[in-house]
Amino acid sequence: MSRLPSRPLFDAAAYVASKPLHATSCRYCGDNAAVTSGCVKAEELAQLLGVSRKTITRWSRTGIPLQSADQLATRLGYNPIAVWGLWWDDPEYLSIVDN
């Protein structure tokens, strides 16, 4: 099954939320992911995308299924090509993340 990288979608969701995306060493909340802060964490990504937190965690490891990508980008108000660029439009790029 073809998959797209998750980071572009997560970045788009963070932009929609007007917050930076949380990282392991987040400068907005320190290393403790439980701290309430001004960054977007998995729970908020899940809410923005209409999926579970577990799904966000899985997608961060395995990528976004191609079949879900259009609906997810649209849910954020984007065309998928605006989120993934060449990955969306070019089969050669898709094969890079194909599982």
N, C-alpha and C positions, 0 to 999 in steps of 0.2 A: 504494500500500500504506500502510495506517495505521501510524503509529509513535508510541510514547510517549517522553517525555523520559527521558534516561538517568540524570540526576542522582539522582532518587529511588531508583532501583535501586542505584546505586553507594553512596549514603548508607546504604541498608539493609544492603548487604554490609559496609561499614565498621563498622556497628554490631554485626553478627554477629561480626566479627573483633575487636571491642572496641578499635578504633583509629580515629583520625581519618582522613578521606579526604585523600590527597595533593593539593596544588594547586601551581600554577606557582611561587608564592612561598610555599612551605610553611614555616610557622614551626617545624615539627618536624624538618626536615632541611635547611633552607636552600634555595637555588635549584637545587642540584645533585641531580637526581632519582636519580643513581646512588648517593648516600650511603645506607648502611643506616640505617634509622630506625624510629621507632615509628608510622609512618603507612602506610596501605594504598595501594599503587601499582598500576598496571595489571596487573603480573604476578600479584599476589595476588588482585585482582579476578577475573582470568581463571580462576585456580584455584578460587576460591570458587563461581564461576558455571558452571564446566565448559566454558569456551570458550577460544579462543586470545587471546593478547595483541592480535593484529591485529584481532580482532573487537571487543574493548573499545575500541580506538582508533577504529574505524569507528563504533561505537555512540555514542561521545562526540560525534561530528560529526553523525550522521544520526538518532539516536534508536533506540529498541528496537523491532523489528518486533512488531506486536500479536500475531502468531501465537506468538512465543517468550515473551511476557511472563508468561503464567500459569505455565509450567514454570520460568522463572527465579526468580520470586517464591517459588514452592513449594519450590524447591531451597534457598532461604535460610530456609524455615520460615514464610513469610508468605503471606497471602491477597493477591492482586494489588491489591485495593481498599485494603488497608492500606499498600501501597507507593505507588500512584498516585492514590488518592482519586478526585476528580471526573474526572480524565483517563480512568480505567478505565471509569467508569460512564456518562459523558455524551458522546454523539456530537459535540456542539458543541465540547467541549474537544479531542476527538480531531482534529477538522478543523484545529485550530491547528497541529498538528505533522504533519499528513498531507502526505506527499510525492507 
